[in-house]
Amino acid sequence: MGTTLTPEFWERFTVLLLAAALVTFALSAALDALVVRIQLRRVRKAEAPAHARTAPPRSRTRPPLVHHRHPAAASSARGRSDLFKGPAACARRQRTPGS
């Protein structure tokens, strides 16, 4: 009682085999990433000092951006042109008497 394997069987077999391989690959990658994340978290907790573990959690908001200006540039309009000449010009500007 032999049965022949039809072309329709081979098409379905191929589709199901590829689908199973893709699902296996995706699950394996997701679980690997999860395991690595858990291991890194454990290492960070072990390395943290005792007082760091008891501290309250930090807020996740970003601090406002602060733009610092060079002290020589803030003193006068002439100081702004010194910025283009480099740090040495700014240092000379600060050392001049009477400014």
N, C-alpha and C positions, 0 to 999 in steps of 0.2 A: 504494500500500500504506500506507494511513494507519492509525495506531493511535490509539485514544482514551486519554486519561489518566484513569484511574479515580479515584474518591474515595479508595480505599485508597492509591494512589500519593501523592496530595496529603497524606494524613495522615502517611505515612512520611517524605515530603520535609520537612514542617514539623518533625517530631520531630528528624530528623537535622540540619536547619539550626539549630534552637535548641540542640541538644547541641553542635554544632561552635562556635557563637558563645559558649556558656558556657565551654567548654574553652579557647578562645582568650583570653577575658577573664581567666580564672583564671591561666593561664600567663603572660600579659602582666603581671598585677599581681604575681605571685610573682617574676618575673625583674626587674621594676622595683625592687622592694623589695631584692632581692639586690644589684643594681648600686648603689643608693644606699648600702647598708650598706658595700659595699667601698670606695666613694669616700670616705665619711666616715672609715673606718678609715685610709685612705691620708693624708687631710688631718691627722688626729690624729698619725700617726707623723711627718709632716713638721714639724709644729709643736712636737713634743716636743724638749726639749734632749737633747744627746748622752748625758749621764749617766743620763737617765731611761730611755733605750733599753737600757742595759746592766744596769739594776737587776733583781733577781729579781722574778718575778711576785708580786703581793700575794695573800694568801689570800682566799678568797671568803666566809669566815665573818664574821658581823657582830660588832662589839665589844659587850661587855655594856653595858646601859643604866645610866647613872649619874645619880642624882637629886641635884642640888645644892640645898642649903638656904642661905638667906640667913644671913650671919654673925650678925646680931642675933637671929634666931630660934633659932639653935643654942645661944646662951649661957644662956637661961633660959626658963621657962614664960611669963614676962611678955612675952618677945620675940615669942612666937607671936601675941599679940593685936596687936602692932605691925604685923605683916604685913598685917592688914586695913585699917590706917590709911594705907598707902601708903609709898613710899620715903622721904618726908621724915621720918616718924615713926621709921623704922629708923635714919636718919642721926642724928636727935636722940638716940636711945637709945645709939648708939655713942659720941657725944661727951660724955655725962654722966660726970662724974668719979666715981671709986670703983666702977665696975662691972666 
